[in-house]
Amino acid sequence: MFSNLGSGEIVVIAIIVLVLFGNKKLNELAKGLGQSVKEIKKIKKDIEDDI
């Protein structure tokens, strides 16, 4: 889906997101995303252990 994005485009998108949401809100979003990924990995590991 995003395979044709270069590093320049990613930097521009990151700057736009930082301006729109602000640093504090961005930190909260990143923390929530990290916790979600951690939980998904845990569930995946549990399923693999059951199999």
Buried (B, 14 or more C-beta within 10 A) or exposed (E): EEEEEEEEEEEEEEEEEEEEEEEEEBEEEEEEEEEEEEEEEEEEEEEEEEE
